[in-house]
Amino acid sequence: MSATTDPIADFLTRIRNAIQAAHETVDVPASKLKRECARILVEQGYIDGFVVEAPNAEHPGELIRIRLKYTADRTSAISGLRRASRPGRRHYAGAGDLPKVQGGMGTVIMSTSSGVMTGHDARTAGVGGEVVAEVW
């Protein structure tokens, strides 16, 4: 197993792959930022929920087990996920020019000085920061 250079891109890819394969849950190695991203996905209604599992013999670190959300006809609540800011090219936005996803129909996950929040919350709070990901 190799170390990932971009853990957030790995987090989004695991979710994308699990949706593609119509899985009910997906396991992701835990970190504070991933936990906050999962919290935002729950609040915005993109996933059903998540639990953080303690380390055990099978996995040495904490795991985030995410319950994916589907409609009655097995269509995912998430139609797209994109990493906006990458390790090689960071993407920052000021309070005045926060991006809108899908004309306001999607959600921007921002890492600000006031914590991880949606673009809408950052706009309301009047803070800018790093644009971590876009979900629609």
Sequence and secondary structure as in RCSB ss.txt:
>XXXX:A:sequence
MSATTDPIADFLTRIRNAIQAAHETVDVPASKLKRECARILVEQGYIDGFVVEAPNAEHPGELIRIRLKYTADRT
SAISGLRRASRPGRRHYAGAGDLPKVQGGMGTVIMSTSSGVMTGHDARTAGVGGEVVAEVW
>XXXX:A:secstr
    S HHHHHHHHHHHHHHTT SEEEEE  HHHHHHHHHHHHTTSEEEEEEE   SS SS EEEEEE B TTS 
BS   EEE S SSS  EE GGG   SGGGTSEEEEEETTEEEEHHHHHHHT  EEEEEEE 
